[in-house]
Structure formats: structure tokens, C-alpha cells
């Protein structure tokens, strides 16, 4: 999607935000309202938190908001998520912007010592939940010709390694970047996609373990040290402003914390050095697109009646 259409996806449109009960999600809901959204759907697994955010959006009197609705949303329940997308589209029209923002973090510690259930839960929410959200709404948005945008919340962990001790979380955020990069190549021209890559942000991410389902080991106790660190993060409203500025500019990767550049630079430098070393050995190409093109051409030529 071109940049010229990216600034039209919020004003007068339905905006959907998952994980909007607090933190970045709540801030995105407020920012969408300030930018003239007609309806903001505040979706969260914690319905009371979603109701509170929706009430705050309405009471803020932000220009353009005709309605802020709170909806229950468990992004790990893909059938319910698809039904929610159907209901919201039927009631308010196809969204202009969908923010797949819901995310969780498990207790920290070395990967070799961690519980498999922690990793499964984090990936179920942070990766499969994002994918399910983008599919549920994106399919409907793709079916119409109206400009629209998908925004997935990744992390500075999508770009490199800020710190050790959060292996499943880091892996999930790398996966979000990967799926969105593929989606960018597959979406129709009227749709765009961005990955929000915030750093340390003031939120209740530290408390997410309290809602871990029994299927993944049940609730965990809050982490006081994690709480103290996270609460010193960038204000969520600043992150939201930078997020929607990035969408308006048509950016694919949207960083919000400049310090995260060092993580990306470190990764890029290591990759470049590895290829520089390989260049001394062999620079032959086995590009998969080139190979696939050659194979398909050979198969076509082998078909009876094909001109040589």
C-alpha cells in the first residue's frame, strides 16, 4: 500500500485494538480516538479492563469518536476471534486499522532451565494470537477495496537481543517480525502492514502471568523486580503516538526507542561479517526464487504441446 493511503485508515473508520485493557493497547485506543476514529473497539481478555479503557476514551471527548466499545477477546480462541471480527464488521463496517497488540511474558530465566509450558503459552498468545488476529480481520479487509492497515506489536526483541533471560518472549517477537514480512509480500495493494517495535514501556506486562490458563500451568505470581523495571519505561501514550505516526508514514518497521538501534546494529554487523567471511570461500547463488523459476520453466517446457 502506498504512503498516500496510509493516513486515511483511522479517521472516520473502525479501529480495533487487542490487549487494550492497559499499557500500549489502551494508549493505541486513545490515540486512534484522538486521530478521528469513528469507532474504537477495545478488545481484551479482561473485560473489566476493556470497559474501563472504553469509558476513558469516551470521557476524554477525543474528536471524531462516535463510539468506543469494549469487547471480550481471547486471542488464543481462534474461532471466537473470527466470530468477533464478523460481528464488528457487520456492526461498524470493515476496519481501517487493526492493532494485533495482545501479548504476554513468562517468568524470566535461562532457556535450559525454563518450563516448556511457559514457552508454549507465550508463543500461543504472542505469535499464534497475532496471526489469528491478522487473519480474522485481514481476510475481511482484503475482500474489499477500501484502504486498510494491519499493525502487529512486536518488540525491540524483534530486532536483536536486548538482554538474555526472556528466551520464549524474544523468540515470539522475532516470529512476529517474520510473519509480517511475509504478509507484506502477500497482501493486496490496498492493505499495508507494520510491526511496532517498542522498547521498555510502562505497562502491566509484568502481571500477565496472573492470567495464564491451567492448560499452560496456571497463574503465576507477579514479579516485583520486573514490575519495578517495567514501570520505569517510556509512557505508553508516547509509544502509541509514534506507532500511528509510523502507520501514517507507511513504515513497515516502527521503532519507538532509539536505544534499540544498538541491538539491530549488533545483529546486522554480525550477519554482514559472517557473509564477508563466506565471500572468501564461495559467492555462487542458490537463490530459492531463481531456482524455483528455473524448475517451473523446465516443467512448463516439458509439457506436451509447449513451444520450445
C-alpha positions in Angstrom: 0.0 0.0 0.0 1.3 3.4 -0.9 2.0 6.1 1.8 -0.7 8.3 0.4 -3.3 5.9 1.6 -1.8 5.2 5.0 -3.1 8.4 6.6 -6.8 7.6 5.7 -7.1 4.3 7.7 -8.1 5.9 11.0 -10.2 9.0 10.5 -13.9 8.1 10.3 -13.2 4.4 10.4 -13.4 1.4 12.8 -10.2 0.8 14.7 -9.7 -2.5 16.5 -7.1 -2.9 19.3 -6.5 -6.2 21.1 -4.9 -6.2 24.5 -6.4 -2.7 25.0 -7.2 -3.1 28.7 -3.9 -1.4 29.7 -0.5 -0.3 28.5 0.3 0.1 24.8 -3.1 -1.3 23.8 -5.1 1.3 25.8 -2.8 4.0 24.6 -3.4 3.0 21.0 -7.1 3.1 21.6 -6.9 6.7 22.9 -4.5 7.7 20.1 -6.9 6.3 17.4 -9.7 8.3 19.0 -7.7 11.5 19.0 -7.0 11.0 15.3 -10.6 10.8 14.5 -11.7 7.2 14.5 -15.4 6.8 14.3 -15.5 3.7 16.4 -12.7 2.2 18.6 -13.2 -1.5 19.5 -11.4 -2.0 22.8 -10.7 -5.8 23.0 -9.2 -7.6 25.9 -9.4 -10.9 27.7 -10.0 -8.9 30.9 -13.5 -7.4 30.1 -13.5 -5.1 33.1 -10.2 -3.6 31.9 -11.6 -3.2 28.4 -14.7 -1.5 29.8 -12.5 0.9 31.8 -10.4 1.8 28.7 -13.6 2.3 26.6 -15.1 4.5 29.2 -11.9 6.6 29.4 -11.9 7.0 25.7 -15.5 8.2 25.7 -15.0 10.6 28.6 -11.8 12.0 27.1 -14.0 13.6 24.4 -11.5 13.0 21.7 -12.5 14.4 18.4 -14.2 12.1 15.9 -15.1 9.3 18.2 -18.7 8.4 17.9 -18.4 5.2 19.9 -15.9 3.2 22.0 -17.0 -0.4 22.6 -15.5 -2.9 24.9 -15.4 -6.5 23.7 -14.2 -9.7 25.3 -11.3 -11.1 23.3 -9.1 -14.2 24.0 -6.6 -14.3 21.1 -5.9 -17.9 21.8 -9.5 -18.8 20.9 -9.4 -18.5 17.2 -13.0 -19.4 16.5 -14.2 -16.8 18.9 -11.8 -14.3 17.4 -13.1 -14.9 13.9 -16.7 -14.5 15.2 -15.7 -11.2 16.9 -14.3 -10.0 13.6 -17.5 -11.0 11.8 -19.7 -9.2 14.4 -17.6 -6.0 14.4 -17.5 -5.8 10.7 -21.2 -6.3 10.4 -22.0 -3.6 13.0 -19.4 -1.0 12.1 -18.0 -1.8 8.7 -14.6 -3.1 7.6 -11.9 -1.8 9.9 -9.5 0.8 8.7 -6.8 -0.2 11.2 -6.4 -3.4 13.3 -3.8 -3.4 16.0 -2.8 -7.0 16.9 -1.3 -5.9 20.2 -2.2 -8.5 22.9 0.9 -10.1 24.4 2.3 -11.8 27.5 5.6 -12.5 29.1 6.6 -15.5 31.2 8.9 -15.6 34.2 12.5 -14.9 33.4 15.4 -17.3 33.4 17.7 -19.3 31.3 16.1 -21.3 28.4 17.7 -24.5 29.6 16.0 -24.2 33.0 12.6 -22.9 31.8 9.3 -24.8 31.6 8.1 -25.9 28.2 4.6 -24.7 29.2 5.9 -21.2 29.6 7.2 -21.2 26.1 4.0 -22.7 24.6 1.9 -20.1 26.4 4.0 -17.2 25.3 4.0 -18.4 21.7 0.3 -19.2 21.7 -0.5 -15.5 22.6 2.3 -13.5 21.1 2.7 -15.4 17.8 -0.4 -17.5 17.1 -2.7 -14.9 18.7 -1.2 -12.2 16.4 -1.5 -14.4 13.4 -5.1 -15.3 14.2 -6.0 -11.6 14.7 -4.4 -10.6 11.4 -6.2 -13.4 9.6 -9.6 -12.9 11.2 -9.7 -9.2 10.2 -7.3 -9.2 7.4 -9.3 -11.6 5.3 -12.3 -9.4 5.5 -10.2 -6.3 4.8 -8.6 -8.0 1.8 -12.1 -8.8 0.3 -13.0 -5.1 0.0 -11.1 -2.4 -1.9 -11.0 0.1 0.9 -7.6 1.1 2.1 -6.7 -0.6 5.4 -3.7 -1.3 7.7 -2.6 -4.1 10.0 -0.3 -3.2 12.9 1.3 -6.0 14.9 3.0 -5.3 18.2 6.5 -6.8 18.1 9.3 -5.5 20.3 12.8 -4.4 20.3 13.3 -8.1 20.8 12.1 -8.5 17.2 15.3 -6.7 16.0 18.0 -8.2 18.1 18.8 -9.2 21.7 18.3 -6.5 24.3 19.0 -8.9 27.1 19.1 -12.6 28.0 16.6 -14.4 30.3 13.4 -13.9 28.2 14.0 -16.6 25.5 10.4 -17.5 24.7 9.4 -13.9 24.6 12.3 -13.0 22.3 11.6 -15.9 20.0 7.9 -14.9 19.8 8.7 -11.4 18.8 11.2 -12.5 16.2 8.4 -14.6 14.8 6.0 -11.7 14.7 8.5 -9.8 12.5 8.9 -12.8 10.2 5.2 -13.4 9.7 4.6 -9.7 9.0 7.4 -9.5 6.5 5.9 -12.4 4.6 2.4 -10.9 4.9 3.7 -7.6 3.5 4.7 -9.5 0.3 1.3 -11.3 0.1 -1.3 -8.6 0.9 -3.3 -6.9 -1.9 -2.2 -3.4 -2.8 -4.9 -1.6 -0.8 -3.7 -3.1 2.5 -0.5 -2.4 4.4 1.2 -3.9 7.4 3.6 -2.6 10.1 5.5 -4.1 13.0 5.6 -1.9 16.1 8.9 -2.5 17.8 8.8 -0.7 21.2 11.4 -0.9 23.9 10.8 -0.7 27.7 7.3 0.7 28.1 5.3 1.4 31.2 2.6 -1.3 31.3 1.3 -4.2 33.2 3.2 -6.8 31.2 4.8 -7.9 34.4 1.4 -9.1 35.7 0.4 -11.1 32.6 1.3 -14.4 34.2 -1.6 -14.0 36.6 -3.9 -14.8 33.7 -2.0 -17.9 32.4 -4.6 -20.7 31.8 -4.4 -24.0 33.6 -3.6 -25.7 30.3 -0.3 -24.0 30.4 0.4 -24.4 34.1 -2.0 -21.9 35.6 -1.4 -18.4 37.0 2.0 -17.3 38.3 2.9 -14.8 41.0 3.7 -11.3 40.0 7.4 -10.4 39.6 8.2 -7.4 41.8 11.6 -6.7 40.1 10.0 -6.9 36.7 7.3 -4.6 37.8 9.8 -2.1 39.1 11.7 -2.1 35.9 8.7 -2.0 33.5 7.1 0.8 35.4 10.1 3.0 34.6 9.6 2.5 30.9 8.6 5.1 28.3 5.0 6.3 28.8 2.6 4.2 26.7 1.0 7.2 25.1 4.3 8.3 23.6 4.7 4.8 22.1 1.2 5.0 20.7 1.8 8.4 19.1 5.0 7.1 17.4 3.1 3.9 16.3 0.4 5.7 14.5 2.8 8.3 13.1 4.7 5.3 11.6 1.5 3.9 10.2 0.6 7.3 8.7 4.0 7.4 7.0 3.6 3.9 5.7 6.6 2.4 7.6 7.0 -1.3 7.9 9.2 -1.4 11.0 8.2 1.2 13.6 10.8 1.6 16.4 9.9 3.8 19.3 13.1 3.7 21.5 16.3 5.0 19.9 18.5 2.9 22.2 17.1 -0.2 20.4 19.2 0.7 17.4 22.2 -0.8 19.0 20.6 -4.2 19.2 19.7 -4.1 15.5 23.1 -2.8 14.6 24.8 -5.6 16.5 22.7 -8.2 14.7 23.3 -6.6 11.3 27.0 -6.3 11.9 27.3 -9.9 12.8 25.4 -11.0 9.8 27.5 -8.8 7.5 30.7 -10.2 9.0 29.6 -13.8 8.5 28.8 -13.2 4.8 32.1 -11.3 4.4 33.9 -14.5 5.6 31.8 -16.7 3.3 32.7 -14.4 0.3 36.3 -15.6 0.6 35.1 -19.2 0.1 32.2 -19.1 -2.4 29.8 -16.5 -3.8 27.7 -18.8 -6.0 24.0 -18.3 -5.9 21.4 -20.8 -4.9 18.7 -18.2 -4.6 15.4 -20.0 -4.0 13.4 -17.7 -6.2 15.8 -18.2 -9.1 15.9 -22.0 -8.6 12.1 -22.2 -8.4 11.8 -20.1 -11.5 14.2 -22.4 -13.4 12.3 -25.5 -12.2 8.9 -24.1 -13.2 10.3 -23.1 -16.6 11.7 -26.6 -17.1 8.4 -28.2 -16.1 6.4 -26.0 -18.5 8.8 -26.7 -21.3 8.3 -30.5 -20.7 4.6 -30.3 -21.1 3.2 -31.8 -24.4 2.4 -29.1 -26.9 4.6 -26.4 -25.3 6.5 -24.3 -27.7 10.3 -24.7 -27.4 
